[in-house]
Amino acid sequence: MTQTDIFADTIAEMTWYEVDQAAKDGAVLLWAFGVIEQHGPHLPTGTDVYIPQARLREVKRELAQRGVKALIVPPYYWGVNVVSGAFPASYKVRPEIIRELMADVFASLKGDGFQRVFCFSGHGDALHNRTIHEGVKLGVERTGMDISFVMDAALAQRLGIPLDDAQITLPAGAQAEGLKFFQVNTSSPSSPGDGEAPPRYVDVHAGRWESSMMLASCASLVRDDVRRTLKSTDLGPDDLAVWRKGFEHARRTTPLGYFGDPAAASAEEGERTLQSAAATAADAIVARIRDKQ
Ligand SMILES: [Zn+2]
C-alpha cells in the first residue's frame, strides 16, 4: 500500500462529471485534517497527512465492501501546532481561520449535493482536535448537513466532549465500554488494546506507532538508517503531561522531536494498525448512516 501522493484516490483525481454523479448516487465524504509538523530526525514533516490519507484509502475500500460509496476530500494540512510549536517546520494556523475554512468547504460540498461528511484527524494536539470539532459544528449550523468527527472514546474524553455528542462518530460499543483503545483516529494511541498489558513507556509521536504506519504506507520517505539508531525515549505519563504543555516544554522533554521507540517499528505492525483502524471506522460510519436514515 505504499503511496506518497496525498491526492491519490481523492476528489482531486476525479473529473467534475464523476464527482457530480457520485453526489447523485448518495456517496458519503471522508475528510482528514492533518498538520505539517516536525516528526523527529527520521520521519517527514508531512507524516500527519500521509498517514490519515493511507487510512482513508483503506476506509473507502472497507466501506465499498459494506455497500457504501465514499469519496475522499483532498486533505487539509495547515493545522494547529502547540506541542511542536518550538521546532522548525511546524506551522501554526489560528483556530478561527481553520473553522471558517472548514465551513466554507462544507458549504461548497453541500452545494454539490453531498449530505454526509466524516472528518478524521491526523494529529494529536488537543487544540487541533478541538478546532476540528468546532469546525464541524459550524458546518452543521451553516449547511444542515450530517457532519461528524470520527474519533475514539479516549480522545473525546481528553477533549472534554461528551460521548453522546451529536457531532462525533464513535466505534460501536464505545459508549458502553468507555475508554478502550480503538485506534480509530490517527492522532495518538490512547491506551492499550484488549488483552495487552499497558506499556511501561508512552509512545505518542514519531515513535514505534507512527513509524510503523509510515513504513507500511510511505516507506520511501522514512530515513530508515537513522530510525534504526534512535534510542527509545523511555518517558512516562508524567513526562507526557509536561510535553503536552507544548512549545519549549516539549522541546526540552524531547529534544530530538520524537516521543517513543522508533527503532521498534515494523511495516507489518503498521499495516495491521491501519487495517484494523479502517475496519473499525467503516463499521462506525455504517452504524451512523443506519441510525440516521
Ligand atoms: Zn504525527
Boltz pocket constraint, residues with backbone or C-beta under 6 A from the ligand:
constraints:
  - pocket:
      binder: B
      contacts: [[A, 39], [A, 47], [A, 48], [A, 122], [A, 123], [A, 124], [A, 186], [A, 187], [A, 204], [A, 205], [A, 206], [A, 210]]
      max_distance: 6.0
